[in-house]
Amino acid sequence: MAKSKLRIIPLGGLNEIGKNMMLLEYENDIIIIDAGLMFPEEEMMGVDLVIPDISYLIERRQKIRGMVITHGHEDHIGALPYLLPQLNCPVYCTKLTHGLISVKLKEHKALAKADLRILTPGVKIALGKFRVELFPVCHSIPDSAGIIVHTPLGVVVHSGDFKIDYTPVNSNPTDFSRLAQLGSEGVLLLMTDSTYAELPGYTPSESVVGDALERIMSDAPGRVIITTFSSLVSRIQQVIDTAARYNRRVFVVGRNMNEIVRISLELGYLKAPAGILGRIDEMKNLPDNRIVLVTTGSQGEPTSALVRIANKDHKQVHIMKGDTVIISASPIPGNESLVARTIDNLLKQGAEVLYDRITPVHVHGHASQEELKLIMNIVKPKYFMPIHGEYRHLYIHGKLAQTVGIPKENIFIMEDGDILQIDKRSARVDGRVSSGHVYVDGMSVGDIGATVLRDRQALAEDGIVIVIVAVNKQTGRLLNKPDIMSKGFVDSQGYQEMLENSRDVVAEALKHRSDSPSDPGYLNNKIRDTLERYYYEQTKRHPMILPFVVRV
């Protein structure tokens, strides 16, 4: 009889930033860690969100014992409204994460059927043959956790997103004592966040931002407008604390920001002195130097509050000279141009804009190289697998593991869909499962594929040409010259002669006899081939050509 193996299968989060999802499988039991989304890359035109492909899980639904969530960021919980109804399994998480997931599922009308369970760090639960416990980690959102999975073959530690901060604002420090205890007992596999594995040294403490906010708010002559991630609760707490010291009131702008502030206050993760938080309509009764606004829009999202303010499109808030705008976040890869455009628009209206390149108004929530090495030294794993990052992050993290004594052959740099199989004697990457991107486009989930994206790319780059041809049903002969219209291809004024000539080119091409002169398929291909050659000769471009043949 073959000996049972532990299978580690990433469905998202490797070779990419976001879309985090990891499976652990042993015999007839599967547990899932995280279910995140990824924001679309520039070439994913029209796509709103990207979520993991869970076809492997759907086929094995009866084996799923539960899902464990590390923390409440979108790249770890954002796919739940789309995936949970298909999996129908219990979800375990900490208290604040539970609140944030509940809000998200309620928005998608998926809360009623969800089985959400609060799991306190240090408490072990049995999920099939697995025993699972959470341990506190410091990250940029309270109640973040790493996961300890006791498997029949040994202990697996999943770090979640973490950093080492000895002076956190309102979250627990990373639990070194529990990790050291595990390290002394023996850890089979360590999986650790690689997002900032390129950065030497240590990640600065969140308290650095508090000092910067203190300086800015004490010197600002007018309103202070701060944008950050809505889930960065510790940053919002720093804003409230600093505003209170300088006798300013805080006004929250943006639906998502308001919802997270409400939940965090209710659960005790935010603390605000009486009267400091106000409704936005109360702002008009205060002098400018008594006002702080906290808004969404740190990534330049087109519908966010800050971007609408920058575009003079917000109903209640308009930029005035003397305003100080603080962008307290780093751009997610791909959002740089959106953030830069927002900064430019704010500056043009007379605001002073401060961001992390010019003053320390943001620190990230991920471990740098020395912290990553420290965790590996404490845990002392037999096998190591870097997670959460693009390939270069995983590669550098693997090299760091070698520097602390983990043998190269015990380090596994994997891709989404790869299977790491571990038995009592060895571990190796063997086989693949279905994985990849599932696109969310408006109300559509999974209906957009690579072909649609290629078509959108072609339309964006070279435009479209529509050709309408009327032919005799019996003979296939043209009844008149084709009508040709273009959008996004050429300036109709400057290229009018070329478009007019292309009508003659099509007419000439369709004069020649064929075995099936009136067949629409033949005519469509003939028109398309003829115009593709002609337009490329004239413009060196490849517009999408859509022929419409009317048989009369």
N, C-alpha and C positions, 0 to 999 in steps of 0.2 A: 504493500500500500504506500502510495506517494505521501511524503511528509507535507503537512500544510505549510503554506507560505503566507507571509504578510505582504500585501500589495499596497504600495503608495502610488497614487495616481493623481497628478495635478490636471484639473480641467480648466484652469485659468490662473493668471498671475505670474507665469514664467515666460520670459522673452517679451514682456509687456508691462506697462504700469497700469494696474487696476485689474478688474474682472477676477479677483482672487477666489479660488475654489480648490479645495484639496480633498481627496478621498482616501480613507484607510479601509482596506478590505481584508477580512480573514475568514476563510471558509464561507459560511452563509450570512455573515454580518458585514454591513457597510456603515461607516459614519462619515459625515460630511463636515468639513471645516470651512465656514464662510460661504457667502453667495453674493459676490460683488459685481458691480458694473464697471465699464470703462467708457470714458468719453470718446466720441468718434475722432479719428484722425482726419487730416485735411482732405484726403482722397475719398473719404466715406461720405459723399455728398448727399445731403438731405437726411442722413441718419441721425437720430436723436441720441441713442444709447447703444452700447454693445454689451451683451450678456453671454455667459458661457453656454456652450452646446452640451446639453445634459442627456443626449440620446442614450448614452451608456447607462445612466442611472434609471431612466424610464424603463428600460428593458429589465432592470433588476430591482424594481420598486419594492418588491416584497422582502428584499434583503436589508433595506435601509432602516437602521435602528434610531437614527436621530441626526440632527444637525447642530453643531456647536459654533457660536459666533464669537469672534474675538473682541470686536468693538463696533461702534455705531457709525463709522464712516461709510460713504457711499460705495467705495471700492470693496467693501466687505459685506454690506447689507443691501445694496441698491438693486440687486437682481431678485430679491425675495418675492416682490409682488408678482413677478412673471413666472418664477420657478416653483414656488411653494405650492400653488394649486395643483401642479402636475405631480409633485412628490408626496404631498400629504403626510409629512412626518413631523414629529415634535421638534421644536427649536429651543435650544438652551442658551442662555446668555445672562449677563449681569443686569442689574436693575435699570441703569440709565439706558443701556442698549435696548432692553425690553421696551422702554417707553418710546424710544425713537423708531423702533421697528413697528410698534403699534400704530404710531401716527402715519407711517408710510403705508402700511397695509390698509388702514382706514381710508386713506386717500384713493386707493385703488379698489375699494369695496371688497377687500379680501381678508379683513380682520375676523369676521364672524366664524369662518371655518378654520382659522389658524390655531395651532396648539403651541402657544408660547409659554415657556417655563423659565422662571428666574433661577439661576444657579449661582450660589455664593462661592467665592474663591475658597479653596481648601476642602470643600465638600465633594466627596466622590460619588459618582452615579454609575450604575451598570447599564451599558448599551450593548446587548448581546454579550459576546466574549470580551468586549472592551470595558475597561473602567476608566472614567474620564474625570478629571478635576481641572479647575481653573487656578491660575496664580496671577497676582496683580503685576502689571507692567506699567511703566510711565510712558505716556504717549500724549498727543495733543488733544485728547478728549478724555474726560474722566471715565472711570469704570472699564478701562482697557484691560485685557487679560491675555496671557499666554495659555496654552493648553498642554496638559500632561495626559498622555494616553497610555494606560497600562495594558499592554497586549500580551497574548500567550507567549510571545518570543522575547519580550523585554519592553522597556519604557521608551516611548517616543515623545519628544518635546517639540512643540510648535510655538515659536516665540510670539506670533502675532506681530503687529507693528509696535516697535518699542524704541526707547532711548534710555540712557542713564542720566537722570536729573536728580541731584541731591537736594535741590531746593524747588520742588514742583509747586505750582500755584495752588491747584485744588485737586490734585490726584495723588494716589499712592505711589511711592517709589517702586521701582522694579524689585521683586522679592528675591534677593540674592540668597537668603538663608534656605529657602525651599529648593532653589536650583543647586546650591552647594550640597544639600542633603541628597538630592538625586544623583549628583556627580559622584558622591562617595559610594552610593549603592550600585551605580552602573547604569548608563544610558545607552540604549541601542542606537538611536538615531536622533540627531538634532536638525531641525529645520528652522532657519533664521532669516529674518527680513534683510534684504540686500539693497533696499532702495538707495541708500547713501553710502554704499560700500566703496565708492570712489574717493570719498573725502577723508583725508588723514585727520588724526587727532580725535577730539571729542566734540560732540554736538553741544553748543552753548545752552545754558539753562534758560528756562522760560522767564526767569527773573530779569534777564537782560532786556527783554521787551518792556517789562514794567518800568525799568529805569528810563528807557527811551520815551515811553508815553508820559512819564513824569516831566521830563524836560520840555517836551513839545507842548503839553497842555498848559504848563506854567507860563510859556512864552507866547502862545497863540493869541493874537489880538481879537479874533472873532470866533466863529463857529469852528468846531473840530468834527470832521466827518471821517469815520473809521470804517473801512471795509475789511472783512476777513471771512474765512469759511464759517458758515452758519453753525457747523458742528464743533468749532473750536471754542468750547465753553470756557476753558481757562483764560483765553484771550478776552472774552467778553467780561469775565470776572475782573480782569485787570483794568479794563476800561471803566467799569462801574466803580471800582475802588479808587482809581485816580480821579475820576470826575467828582466823587464825593469829597475828596481832599481839596479840590479847587472850586467847590460850591457850584458845580455845573449839574444840570439835569440831563438824563440820557433818554434819547428817543430812538426806538428800534424801527427800522424801515425795511420792508420786504417780508412777504408772507412766510417764507420758510424760516427766516431768522426769527420772526415773532413766535412761530410755533415751537422752535427749539428752546427759545428763552422761556416760554411758558412752561414747557415740560420740565426743564432744568430747575426752574424755581419751585415747581410743585414737588419735585423729588428731592429737593435740598442740595442739588449740585451747583446752583447759583444762589448767592446771597446778596440781596440789595437792601440798603437802608430805606426806611419808609419815605415815600415821596420822591425818591430819586428817579424812578422810571415814570415817564409821562406819555400821554397820547400826543400824536403828532400835531393835532389841532391846537394843543396848548402852547406850542412853540412860539406862536406870534406874540404872546404876552411876556416873553423874556428878552433881555438884551442878548446880542450875539455872543458875548463872552461868557454866557451862562449855559451854552448849548453844546451838547455832544450828540451826534447822530451815529448810530451803528447800522451799517447797511450790508446787504448782499451785493455781489458783483465783483469780487476780488479776482475772478478769472475772465472778466470782460464779457460775461454772458449777455447776449443781446437783450434779453427780457428782464435782466436784473435791475434792482433799484439804482445802483450807482451808474450803470450805463445809461439808463433813461435820464438820470440827472445830468450826466455829461453831454447827452444829446439834446438837452433842453426839452425833454419829453415827459418829465415827471410832473404830476398835477400839483403836488404840495411842496416840493423842495426844488429850489433853483440856486445855482452857484452865484455867490456874491464876492466882490473883492474883499479880501480879509479872511476868507475861508481857508482852512488848512485841511487837506485831504490826506489821510494816511492809508496806504495800501498794505495791510498787514498780512501778506501771504506771498508765496512764490508762485509764479505761473506754472501750471501743469504743462508738460511738453505738448506743444501744438497750440497753446493758448497765448503764446508770447505776443503775437501781432495784435490780438484782441485787447490785451492789457495795455500795450503800447499806444494803441489808438485811443483808448479811454483816457490815459494820462495826458495825451496831446490835447484832447478836447477839453479836459478840465483846466489845463494850463492856459489855453486860449481864452477861457472865460475869466481869468484872473485869480484862480485858486493857487495856493502853494501846495505842491504835491510831493509827498515823501514816501519812498518805497525802499525795499531792502538793499538796493544797490547803493543808496546814498546815505542811509542811516539805519541802525539796527532795530527796525520796527517789526521784524519777523524772525523767528527761529523755527526750523522744521522739527518734526516729531520723530525722526528716525535716527538710529545709531550710526555713528561714524566708525572709522576703522578700529580705533583703540577700544571702543565699547564692544564691537563685534568680537574682537580677540579675547576680551575679558570674559564674555559669556561662554565662549568655547573653552577657555581654560577652567572655568568654574564647572561646567557641565561634563566635560571630558567624554564626549560621545565616541562610540566605536565607529559609527558612520555619520557622515555630514552631507546635507543637501541644502544649498542656498535657494531661497525662494523670494518671491516678490521683487521683480526687477527685470529690466531688459538684459539681453545676453551679456553685455559688458559688465553689468553689475554682478551677475551670477558668477562670471569668470573671475573677476577680481576678488570676490568673496571666497571663491574656491582657493585662490592663491593665498589669501590670508589664512585659511584653514591649514594649509601646508606649513606656514611659518610657525604655527603653534603646535606642530607635531602630529597632526592628523595625516596618515599616509595618503598619498595621491590616489591610490586604488580604492580608497574608502570614501572618496569625495565624488558626488554624483551631480553633475551639471545637466539638468534635464530640460525638456520642452513640454508644453501642454500636450497631454495625451500619452506621454511616455509612462511605462510601468516599471517601477522599482520593486523587484521581488527579493524579499529577505527570508532566509531560512536560518536554522541554528548555526550554520557554518559559514555562510557567505551571503553576499548581496550583489545583484547585478541588474542593469537595465535590460529588460527582455520583453519586447512586444509593445504594441500601441493600442489605444482605444480611440474611438471617434471623439474629436475635440475641434474647437475652432470658434469662430464668431457667429453669434446670432444677433441680427440687427433689429433694433426697435425703431420704427419709423411711424410716428403718429400713433394711430391705434393698431398698426400692424406689427406683429412680433414674428420674426422668422420668415416673412414672405419676401423680403428683399435679399437677393443673392448677388454673387459676383457679377453676373451678366448685367443686372440692373445698374450696379455701381459703375461698370465699364461704360455703359450707355450714358450715364449721367456725366462721367468724366469726359467722354467725347463731346457731349453737348456743351459742356462748360468750356472746353478748349477750342473747339472749331465750329460750334453752332450746328444748325440744321437747315437742310434744303428740302422743300416739299415740291414734288413734281406731279402735276395732274394731267393725265393723258386720256383723251377720248378716242376709242377705236371702233371700227365696224365689227359687230359681233361675228359675222360670217367670214369676212376677208382679213380682218386684223389690220386693215389700213387706217392710218391716222385720219380723223375727221377734220382736225385743224391743228395748229401749232400747240405744243404743250404750254401749260401755265406753270411758271416756276416762281416760288416765293422762298425767301430765306429769313432766318432769325439767328442772330449771333454769329453769322458767317462773314459777311462783308458789309461795308457801308453801301447801301443801295445807290447812293448818289455817285460815289467814286467808282463803283464797279458795275454801273448800270449796263454798260456796253458788254461786259463779260457775261452777265446774267442773260442779256438778250441773245448773245451769240450761243449760249448753252441751249437755248430753245431750238436753234437750228441744228446744233450738234445732235440732240436727241432725235429730232425729226429725221435727220439724215441716217442715223443708226437704225431707225425702225423702218426705213424704206426697204431694206434688204429682206429677201424672202427667207422663210424657214419652214421646217416641217410642221410646226404648230404655231402659226403666226398670231393667233388670237388667244393663246394660252396665257393667263395672267402671270403665272410663275415665270415663264420665259421672258415676258415683257418686263416684269419687275427687275429681274436679274440683268437684262440688257441695259435698261435705263441706269441702274445703279453702277454697273461696271463702266459704262460710257462716261458718266458724269464724274465718277471718282478719278478716272484718268485725266479728264479734261481740267477739272478744278485743281488737281495736284500740279499739273503742268503750269497752270496760270498763277497759283497762289502758294504752292508747297504746303497746303493744308488738306485735312481729311474731314470735311463736314459729314454729319450723318445725313444720308440721303433716303428719303421716304417717298417712293413712287406710289401713286394711286391711279390704277387703270380702270377707266369706266368703259364697259362694253355696251355699245348702243345698237 
